[in-house]
């Protein structure tokens, strides 16, 4: 019998709203409130990304530098991460997502959170929701051990997310042919993961993903009601 996995995206799949910008703002308020004055520069970076002058990974790194800094000691960042995770769990998790996670757990599925969000805080949220494993965008450390803005490896998004999940399977000693994968996501960028999974689910999906899901015969669910 195949091992049963349930892999979930996080932002707008498990949560009501995205978490990346709220995390940066939360960290800035607690670590260095003066950095909030740099928000107009973050807006310009977002415009540069929209104009395809920089890619998504650079946008994440540069906004991190603006609002958190070039390097922060782990012991300073840890309480910030924990307070943000607690706020997210209290105000930003969809009850329908909690119910589906509980049902997958009850069915004996191994629960995996696979998200482009930073592992820094996604791991804390995932643990609290009962996920067994978290695959997310990792941050690097400098020679002094401080957590820095630079992404360690790939931004866990699109094709890179599928690649990172495949790498995680290999590290876990699981070949693709011995697992059954149910995958949930709201966004068209996760189409590579949907197509790669055995049981793709478009959850709280955007219009483009709904069209693709209906064309492909995938399950479409909404946990926002």
Secondary structure, DSSP 8 states (H G I E B T S, - for coil): --EEEEEE--TTTTBSS--HHHHHHHHHHHH-GGGGGGHHHHHHHHHHHHTTSS-HHHHHHHHHHHHT-SEE-HHHHHHHHHHHHHHHHHHSB-HHHHHHHHHHHHTT-EEEEEEEEEHHHHHHHHHHHT-SEEEEEEEEE-TTS-EEEEEES--SSTHHHHHHHHHHHHHTT--GGGEEEEEEESSGGGHHHHHHSSEEEEES--HHHHHHHHHHT-EEE----
